[in-house]
Amino acid sequence: MSSHLVVQTFDVVLDNAPAIFELAGDALSLLPVPGLALVVKGLSGIVDAGARVNDGTRRAFMEEVMALSDTLKKMLRQTRAAVQDAVGDEGAGRALIEDIMRSEALRLRVQTLKSTIDALGDRIKDLKGGPGISGFLKGIIYSSRNEDTLSDMKDRLARAIEIFTLEGQLSIETVLGDAIENAKEIRQALEKAEDEKVLDAIPRAEAGYRCVDELKSGFLDGTREELFAELDSWSTGEFPKQVYFLSGGAGLGKSSIAHRLCTRLDEPTLGASFFFGRGNIESTLPFFSTLAYQLAISQPTLRPYIIHAAREHHKRATMVYHRSLDDTLDTWAGDVSRYLAETISKMSPYRDFIHGKPQMLERLIHRAGGVFIFARIAVKFLDTNRNHPNPQEQFELLLSPVGGAGLSPLDALYLQVLMSAFPREELCRSPSRHNHLQSFLTVIALQLRSLKPDLIELLWPGLSKDDVVWMTDQLRSVLLMDRSGYVLPLHATFGEFLVDQNRCTDPLYRVNSSAGHAKLALGCITAFTFENMSAYLAAANGALLDQFIHYAKSNWDIHLGQAEVNDELKEHIEQLSSAQNALLHEGTGLDRRWCLCEYKAIAQDAVQISLEYAKSAAYSIRWWQIALESPNLRMHTEATLPNIEAEEIVQNTLRIFDIPQAEVVVTSSDIARYEAVHKELVERIRHENAQEAWFN
């Protein structure tokens, strides 16, 4: 029932019912005190029976009844006003009434009144009389006795009403008012939490300019001055245009320019920013949703509209077509040349070297070809090896055509950096070192958002934090550890290079994408232990475990969708189906449907695993929805666990996962298995005294 209909029902009751005991049906359900509907029903029966007594005694009794009726109608008016304030959302009024009815203070008030009404109902049997001549004669014969009985009933009712209306000098209206305010606060908190949950469920990437300041801040002051004058005119001028299209080839510095513009604009002018240099750079899916999320955070006027759209959106797959742009190298060539000349001339010992052999600098400038990222990596490579006794040898390494004649200068540079930091001979002699390097490069290439060394250690067992720090330092020409400690490529093209066999021509350094995603999916799934989840629920935001579980639950399915199938991974997916928990299924939506379809497509024997996961997840999601709304589970060891029927599981599965209806069959043995898993989980939660964390 919507809030408007609830208010209309109140109006009907208040306008057409002379006394509260004449209410019936839906109207009784509007009485916002637990048990009060039963009181009114009992009172109605007593009033009917009181008709057997003469007018004088009955009139005194009815005065008490009408006094109670007036009090209850005042409570109805008070509740109506509160419900009217809640008009707007569907069901808001009914939800407010339900929250009011949870008031313990109101419940205690009505207990005494109800027990009195129940006792008075028993005393009705002592009233003699009834219809017909026989009843009339009995009424006359027992009139004195009836009057005494009804008088006693009146006195007892009066005392109960007094306690109900003014116990402890606190009026029932005040108690109801407090309950209403408390219910409103709860409702507002729930709505705010729900809004935050809706926002948090928006798929997004950590791609705003603040996330990449270290990566993109290598900007040389004094360059691009004409361009920035044009950008300032576009963004803050008197007649700004809606779109500015900045074009150029890869590595020419577009991201650095965009980053500098964002830092200059910032709040409140900057609404949102997205840099395709981090995370899953091949996917355009998070682009628009990330912008929507940032706009909801930065623009209060847009926030409610974005939340509403996100809540109603049905998450349909989006196809984006992107056409490559012609390079405009001539535009940037002068700035790249200036960057190389000015930067290297300030680096000892290269200053004296290029002064004596300027042709080496000219060759490097020519090889850069106007590509800014090549120039920046070359400078970092020289800086990394500045203590080498032979500067010319370092220049020769930069200029050498490694990897074959078909490689681009940037790819040849990437390969040269890897070979210099980790020589082939050493890797061939030490399989363990090669394995560590392969693991590290796999994480760098496939991580869906940048990770810290200690988090990588948790995600990829066998790769220690010290290993990660050391290898990052060895590859500091192409990798960056930002001020927050996250490890990421200096440019997105490094990750692309590592997984492409046509670009990374040496298999010693190449990353196997599908095998790497399988290992990362496995690392995520194995994170979902009871101990980890309990600690995660109690952990402070930003703690290491909080970051680990957040990455795992947000990205396990994406890694799985791109993974090669192996027995170990299938075994853990099966275990995942039998160990459902609340956090695992937050944000279940498009990506999870997609990954299941992909997983089914790449291995026939994975179909049953996917279907079983989908059904068990659908059950678990509904189970937790019910459980978290029930205070009994966290307070009473004998509380009844949620009961979910097969049809509801089927409908939930069809709604959440993109699976044909004919494939979804839920049996009684399935339900028994799901129930057993969740019962065991509840028992363990209680045994570990973890109710506050799990059921809060």
N, C-alpha and C positions, 0 to 999 in steps of 0.2 A: 504494500500500500504506500503511495507517495505521500509526501508531507502535506500537500494540498488536500488530499482525500482524508487524511487523519484530522486536519483542522475542521473540515466539513462535518465529519462524524461528531467531533466535539460540539459543534454548533447545534446539530440535531439533538444531541443528548441534553444540552443545557437549555434549549428552547422548548422542548416537548416533554421532558420528564419532570413532573411536579416534584417528585421525591426520588431519591437515589435508589430506593429499593424497587422502583418500577423498571429499572434498567434490565436489559437482557441481551443475549447474543454478543455481537462485536463490541457493543458499547461497554460491557463489563470488562473486556480486555484492555480498555483504555485507562482503567483505574491504575495509576502508576505506583502501586504499592503491592509487593508480593503477598498474596493471601487475601487481599481486600475483596476480590471478586467473590470468594467463598463466604466472606462476612456478609456481603450484600445479599447473596442468595439465601443464606440462613435467616437474615433479618426479614426478608420478604415472606418466608414461611411463618415466622413468628407474628408478623403483622396480620396475616390472613387468619391465623388462629385466634388472635386477640379480638376478632370481631364477635366472639361468643360472649364477651363480657359487656356489662352495661356501659353507657356512654361516659359516665363520670370517670371511672377507673381507666377505661380505655383511652380517654382524652389525655390523661396525665402520662400514660405510657407513650402515646403517640407524640407528645411534646418532646420527650427524650429522643424518640426515633427521628423526628424532624430536625432536631438540633444536630444529630449526627449526619443526617442527610445534607443539611446546609454546609456543614464542615467539609463533607466529601465533595460537594459541588464546588466549594471554594478551591479545593485542591485540583479539581478538574479544570477550573478557569485558570488557575496558576500554571498548570501543566500545558493547557492550550496556548497560553501566551509564549511559553518556552518553545513549544513545537512550531508556532508561527514564525518565531525568529529563525528556526532551522530550515524553513522552506527554501528549496533550491535544488538540492540533490534528491534523486529518487530514493525514497525510503529513509530519508534523514530523520523525519519525525518519529517514525516507528523505532528507528535505532536509538533515538534519544530516550524514548519511553523505556526501552529495554535496559538502557544504562541506568536510568533512575531506579528501576525495579531491582537493581543489584545492591541498592543501598542497605547496609546492615542496620543503620539507625532506624530507617522506616520499617524494616522487617521486625525489629524488636518492639516497635510501637504497636504494631498490629497484632502481635502474639496474644497479649492480654485480652484485647477486644475480641479476637476470634475465639479464644477459649471460653469467654463469657457467653458469646452468641451460641457456641456449641452446647454449653450447659443449659442455656435458655431454651434451646431447641428440644432438649430432653424434657424440660418442665412443661412443655406444651401438652404432654400427655395428661397432666393433672387438670387441665382445663376441660370441663364437662360442657357438652352442648353439641350443636351441629345442625345439619339441614333437616327439614321436615318437622312434623309435630313432635316426634320422639326427642329430637335434638333440642327443640324449643322448650319442652318440659324439663329436660335435664338442665338447661341453662337457668331455668327459674329455680329448680330445686337446689342447685349447687351455686347459686349466684354469689352468696357470701364467700364461699370457699374460692370461687373463681376470682373474686375481687382481691382476696388476700394473696393468691398466687401471682396475679398480674402486678399487684403493688410491689411484691418482693422482686419480681422480674424487672420492674421499672427501676427500683433502687440499685439492683446489681448492674443493670445496663448503664445507669447514670454514673456509677463509680468507674466502670470500664471506659466510658466515654471521656470522663475527666482525665484518666490516666493517658488515654490516647491523644487527647487534644492538648494537654498541658503538663506532661510529666516533667518533673524537675524544673518547673517554671520556664520550660522551653516549648513554645507552641508548635503544633504539628505543621503549621504553615512555614515556620522557620526551618524545621527539619527538612521539609520538602524543598524549600528554597535552597538550602545547602546541598541537598542531593541533586537538584537541577544544575546548580553551578558546578558541582563536581562532575556530573555527567557531561556537561558542556566542555569542561576542561579535558576530560578523557576523550570526548569526541574530537575536539580540536587537535589534541595530541595524536590521536589515531589518524586523522585526516592528514596532518602534517607528515607523520611517519609514512602514510600511504603515498603521499605526493613524493616524498624522498625516495621511496621504494620504486615508484614508477620512473622517476628520473634516473635512479641508479641502474634500472633495468635497460635503459637506452644503450644499445651497443655503441661503444666509442673507443677511440684510440687515444693514447697519451701523445697527442701530436700538436698541442698548442705551443705557441712560441716560447713559453716559460719552460717547457720540457726539453727544449733543444738549445737553450742559450749558449751552453758551452760548445755545442757542435757547430752552431752557425754564427758565432760571434767573431770569427776571424775576419774582421772587416777593417780595411785600411782606411783611416781617416783621410779625407781629401779626395777620395775617388767617388765617381758617380754623382758629382755635385749637380750637374744639369738634370740628371734623372730624378734626384731627390727633390729638386725644385718643382719638377713636373708632378711628382707624386704628392707633394704637399698641396699643390694647387688642386689636384684631383680630390684629395681626401678632406681638406679643410677649407678649400677656397670658397669664394662667394657663389659660384655656380658649379658645385661638384656633380660629376657624372656617377652613375650607379656602378659601372664596371671599368676596371683598368686591367688590360691584358698585357702581362709582361712575358715576352717570349725569349727563347734562347736554348741552345743545346745543353746537354747534360754536363754538369760541372762548371758552368760558366759563372756561377755566383748568384743565381736568381734567389736561392734560399737565403743567402746572407743579406741580400737587399731586402727581401720580404721580412726577415727577422728584425733588421734595423728599423724598418718602417713600423712594425708592431711595437717595438720598445718606445718609439717616439710618440705613437698614438696612445696606447694603453687605455685605461679607463678615463672617462666613460665612452670615448669615441670608438674604441675597438670593441666590436661585439664578439668576434670569434676568429680563430686562426687555425689552420691545419697545415702541417708540414709532412710531406710524404717521404720523409727521410728515415723513419723509424718503424719498428714493428713489422707487420705484414704488409710490406710496401706493394705487393702485387694485388692486393684486394682494395677495391673501391667501396666495398660495402659500408665501412664505418664512416665514410666521409661526411655524408649529409647528416647522419644521426649524431656524429661528434659535434658538428656545427650547431645542431639543435640543442644539444646538451649544454654547450658553452653559452649559447644565447639565453637559455633558461637561467643560468647562474648569473650572467652579467647584466641582463636586462629584466628588471622586475616586472615591467609592463607586459612582456612577452611570456613570462613564466607560466601563468595559469593556462594560456592557450596551448603551449607546448606540452604541458602535463596532460591536458585533456586529449590532445591529439595522440600522444604516446599511449594513453590508456585505451583509446578506442582503435588504435591502428592494428590491423590484422597481419602485419609483418609478411608482406608478400615479397618474393625475390625481386631484386632490382638488377637490370642489365645496364651497364654503362659502356658506351663506345667511345674510345679516345683515339684521335688521329694524331700521328706524330707531326711535329712541326719542323719546318726547315731551319737548320742551324743558321744563326746570324753571328758567325765567329768574328767578322770584321769589327762588330760593335764592341766586343770585349777584348780583342787582341792587345790593344794598347795598355789596358789596365793590368792584364796578366803579365805582360812584359815588364811593366813598372813594378809590379808586386815582386817578381823574381829578382829583378835588379836591386831594388832597395833593400829587400829582406836579406838576401845572401851577402850583400856587401857589408852588412852589419855583423855577420857571423865570423868569428875567428875559428879556424884559420883560413876560411874560404875567401875572406876579403883580399888578402895578398895574392891568393891563387888566381882569382878571376881578373885581378889587376894586371897580372903577368900574362894570363892566357884568356883574354876576353872572348876568344872564339868558342871556348867551352860553355860560357854563359849563353852565347848566341845560339849554339846547338841545342841547349836545354830549352831556351825560349821557343825555338822552332819546333822542337819535339812536343812541347806543351800544346801547341796549336790553338791557343786561345782558350783552352779548357782550364778553368780556375782550379778545379779539384785536383788535377794532375799537378799543377804548380804548388798547391798547398801540401800535397803528400810528398812531393820532391823536397820541399823545404824541410818538412818534418824528418824525412829520411836523412838528409844531410845533418840536421841538428842532432839526431839520435847518434850519428857516427862522427861527431865533431872531434872526438879524441883520437880518431884513426890517424896514424902518422902520415898517410899519403892521401891528400885531398883529391888528387887526380883520379885515383882508383875509385873513389866514391862517385865522382862524376861519370866515369866510364860505366859503372854499374847501372846508373840511372839511364844512360844512353844505349846500353847494350840491348840487342833485339832478342831477348830470351823468349822461349816458348814457341818459336816458329815465326816465319815472316808474316803470317796472316793475322797475328794479334794486333789489337789496337795499342797505341802507346800507353794508355791507362792500364789495360790488362797486363801488358808486359811489365809495367811498373809494379803492379800488385804482386805478380809472380816473383819479381826480383826482390821485393821486400820480404816475402815469405822465405825465399831461398837464402837470403842474407841472415835473417834471424834464426832460421832452423835449416842449416845446410842438409842437402840430401844424404850425404855420406853419414852424418850423425843419426839421421832418422832410420836409415837402413841398418845401422849397427845396433840401434836400440829400439826394438819393437815397442817397449813400454812407453818411451818418450813419444814415439810416433802415435801411439794410441791416445796418449794424453792430448797431444796437439790436435788430432782428429776430433776428439770429444769437444775440446774448447772451440775449434772453428765451427763445429756443428751447432753449438749453442749460439755463437755469434751470428751465424747465418740464418738460423731458424727461430730464434726467440721472438715471441709475438709482442713483447715489449721489453725494454732494456732491463737487465737484472744486475744485482750486486754480486760480488764474488761469493759471499757467504750464502746467498740464496741459490746461486749456481751449484754450490756444493751440495745443498739439499736436493736440488732437482735432478742432478746427475751424479749418482753415487760413484765414487772412485776418482772424481775430479775435485781435488781439495781447494779450499780458499787460497792457500799459498800458491798452488799451481796456477790458478786463474790470475792472481796478481802478477806473478812472474811472467807469464806468457803475454799478458796485456802490456807489460813494460817492454818486453822484447819486440812487440809489434806496435809500439806507440807511434810509428809513422802513419799507420792506417787505423788505429784504434784510439779511443778516448775514454778515460775514466773521469766523469764530470765531477763537479764539486759535491754532489750528493753520493758519490761512490758507484754510480751505475756505469757499466761497461758497454760501449756501443761503437759501431763503425764511424769513422770520420765522415764517410759518405755512404749512402745506401747502395751504391754500385759495388762496394766490396762484398756485401752479402750475395748480391746477384752473381758476381764473378765466381764465388766459391762453389756454387751449385750448378754452374753451367759448364758442361764438358767441352764445349767449343771455345770457351774463354779461359777456363782454368785447365790448361792442357796437361799438367802434371798430376797424375792420380794420387801422388803422395800428399797433396794439399787439397784435393777436391773433396767436397762434402756430398755424401749420398743422402739426398733429400728425404726419400721415403723411409729409409732406415733410421735417419736422424729423428724424423717426426714420430716414428714408432717408439724410440727410446724416450723421447720427451713426453709422449702420451703416457707411457708406463711410469715415468717419474711423477707425473701428476696424479695418476690413479692410485699409486701406492701411498700417496700422502693422506688419503682419506681413512685413516685409522681412528678408532674411538679416542685414543689418547690424544692424537693430534687435533681432532675436531673439538674435544672438550677444552683443551688448552687454547685453541683458536677462539672459541666463543668467549673465553674469559680474558683474552689478551687485549692489550691496549692497541688502538689504531697505530699503525706504523711499525709495530714490533716485527721482528724477523719472521716469526711463525705466522703472524697476520698477513704479511706480504706473500709468504710461501703458499698458504692455503688459498689466498685470494687469486694468485696467479693460476694455481692448479684448478680451482673450480671454474674459473673464467675461460680457461684455454684447453683443458684436457680434450674436449670434444673436437676442437679445431685441429689440434695435432693428430688426433685419431683419424679425422677425415682425410688426412694427407699421408697416412702411415702405410707401410707395407704390413701385410698380415703375417703374424707368426704365432706359434703355439703359446708362447708366454703371454703375449698381449691378449689373445683370446681367453686364456685362463683368467686373467685379471678382470676382463670385462664381465665374465660370468660371475666372478666374486663380487664385482660392483653391484650386480643385480640383486645379490642376496645381502647387501649391507647398506641399505638406503638410509640417508639422513637428510636433515633439513637443508643444510648449506649446499649439498651437492646439486640440488635442483633449483637453486635461485636463478631466475632469469631464463628458465627453460623456454626456448623459442626457436627462431629461424636457424641459427647455427647448429643447434642440436638436431633438428630435423634433417638438416643438410648432411651432417656427419653420419647419421644413421643410414641415410640413403646411399651415400658414398661407400660406407663400410659394407653394406649389403651387396653393392655392385662389384666390389673387388674380390669377394670370396664367397662362394656359394654356401660354405659351411658357417659363414658368419650371419646368415639370414636369421637362423633361429636364435642366435645370441642377441641380435639387434631387437627382434620381436620381444624376447623375454625381458630385455632391459626396458623397452618402451612400456610394457605392461606394468612391470614392477615400479618403474618411476612414476607412472600415472597414479598408481595406488598410493605410493609414498607421498606424493605431492598432496593428494586429497587427505591422507591420514594426518599429515602435519597441519594442514589447514584447520581440521577439526580439533586436533590435540592442543594447538596453541590458543584456541578460543576457550578451552576448558580448564578452569583452575583446579579441577579435581585431580588431574594427572600429576600435578606438581605437589599436591598436598596430601592425597590419600593413597596409600599403598594398595587398597582394594578397589580403586576406581575402575569403572568399566572402560575398556579401550575402545577407540572408534570402530564402528561396524560399517563396512563399505561393501555394497552389493556388486555383483559381477557386471551388471549393465552400466553402473556408474564408472567402473574401471574402463570398460570398453569405450564409453563416450569420452572420458578423459584422455584416453590414448589417441582416439581419432582427432580430438581437439588440439592436442599438444604436438603430436607427431604426424608427419606426412606419410601415413601408411594406409593402403587400401583396406576398406572395412572388412572385406572377406577374409583377410589374413588375421584379424584380431579375434581370438577366441579365449575367453577366460573361464577356467574350470574351477570347481570347488577345491580341488587340490592346490591350484594356483593360489587361491585366496587363503587357504590354510597355511601355505608356505609363507606368504607375505605377512599374515598375522603373527606367525611364530617369530619371524625375524624382528618385527617391531615390538612384540612383547618382550623378547630377549633384550632388545635395546633399552626399553623402559626399565626393566629389572636392573640392568647394569648401571643405568643413570642413577637410579635410587641407591644402589649398592655403593656407588662412588660419591654419593651426596652431591650430584652435579645437576640437580633439578633447576637451580637458579640460572645456570648457564644455558641449559638446553631448552627450558620451557619459558624463559623470560621473553 
